[in-house]
């Protein structure tokens, strides 16, 4: 629950000087990715118990398409061992 609270109400430190474009979003993106990773881990655990994708998505208040994409990204990322960050490089 604390991770969800941190995601919704992050503590922002004001930068002392302007930074390069996009670097201020990286902490937010990392928190989002960590939350998605934990949701997928929970979903895969429910899958081991025999829950179909639609039931898992409904329990997590997600669309089945979103959950399926997150699971695909999670599996791809674990093979590459690199976080997927959104935005411009």
C-alpha positions as CSV (number, residue, x, y, z in Angstrom):
1,X,0.0,0.0,0.0
2,X,2.9,2.3,0.7
3,X,4.2,1.9,-2.8
4,X,0.8,2.8,-4.2
5,X,0.7,5.9,-1.9
6,X,4.2,6.9,-3.1
7,X,3.1,6.6,-6.7
8,X,0.1,8.8,-6.1
9,X,1.7,11.3,-3.8
10,X,5.4,11.5,-4.7
11,X,7.7,13.7,-2.7
12,X,9.2,16.0,-5.2
13,X,12.5,17.8,-4.6
14,X,12.8,21.0,-6.5
15,X,15.8,20.9,-8.8
16,X,18.4,23.5,-8.1
17,X,19.2,23.9,-11.7
18,X,17.5,23.0,-14.9
19,X,18.1,19.4,-15.9
20,X,18.1,17.8,-19.3
21,X,14.7,17.1,-20.8
22,X,13.0,14.0,-19.4
23,X,15.3,13.4,-16.5
24,X,12.8,14.8,-14.0
25,X,10.3,12.1,-15.1
26,X,12.6,9.2,-14.5
27,X,11.8,8.7,-10.8
28,X,8.1,8.6,-11.6
29,X,8.6,6.2,-14.4
30,X,10.7,3.9,-12.2
31,X,7.9,3.9,-9.5
32,X,5.3,3.1,-12.2
33,X,7.5,0.2,-13.5
34,X,8.0,-1.2,-10.0
35,X,4.3,-1.1,-9.4
36,X,3.5,-2.8,-12.7
37,X,6.1,-5.5,-12.0
38,X,4.5,-6.3,-8.6
39,X,1.0,-6.4,-10.2
40,X,2.3,-8.8,-12.8
41,X,4.0,-11.0,-10.2
42,X,0.6,-11.2,-8.3
43,X,-1.2,-11.9,-11.6
44,X,1.2,-14.7,-12.4
45,X,0.7,-16.2,-9.0
46,X,-3.1,-16.1,-9.6
47,X,-2.4,-17.8,-12.9
48,X,-0.6,-20.6,-11.1
49,X,-3.8,-21.1,-9.0
50,X,-5.8,-21.5,-12.2
51,X,-7.4,-18.1,-12.6
52,X,-8.0,-17.1,-16.3
53,X,-6.7,-13.8,-17.6
54,X,-10.1,-12.2,-17.5
55,X,-10.7,-13.1,-13.9
56,X,-7.2,-11.9,-12.9
57,X,-7.8,-8.6,-14.7
58,X,-11.2,-8.1,-13.1
59,X,-9.8,-8.7,-9.6
60,X,-7.0,-6.2,-10.2
61,X,-9.4,-3.6,-11.7
62,X,-7.6,-3.7,-15.1
63,X,-8.6,-4.4,-18.6
64,X,-7.5,-7.8,-19.8
65,X,-5.6,-6.2,-22.7
66,X,-3.6,-4.0,-20.3
67,X,-2.7,-6.9,-18.0
68,X,-1.8,-9.1,-21.0
69,X,0.5,-6.3,-22.3
70,X,2.1,-5.8,-18.9
71,X,2.8,-9.6,-18.6
72,X,4.3,-9.6,-22.1
73,X,6.5,-6.6,-21.2
74,X,7.5,-8.3,-17.9
75,X,8.6,-11.5,-19.6
76,X,10.5,-9.6,-22.3
77,X,12.2,-7.5,-19.7
78,X,13.3,-10.4,-17.6
79,X,14.9,-12.0,-20.6
80,X,16.8,-8.7,-21.3
81,X,17.3,-7.7,-17.6
82,X,16.8,-4.0,-18.4
83,X,14.0,-1.7,-17.3
84,X,11.7,-0.3,-20.0
85,X,11.4,3.4,-19.5
86,X,8.8,5.5,-21.3
87,X,9.6,8.8,-23.1
88,X,12.4,10.0,-25.3
89,X,15.9,8.7,-24.8
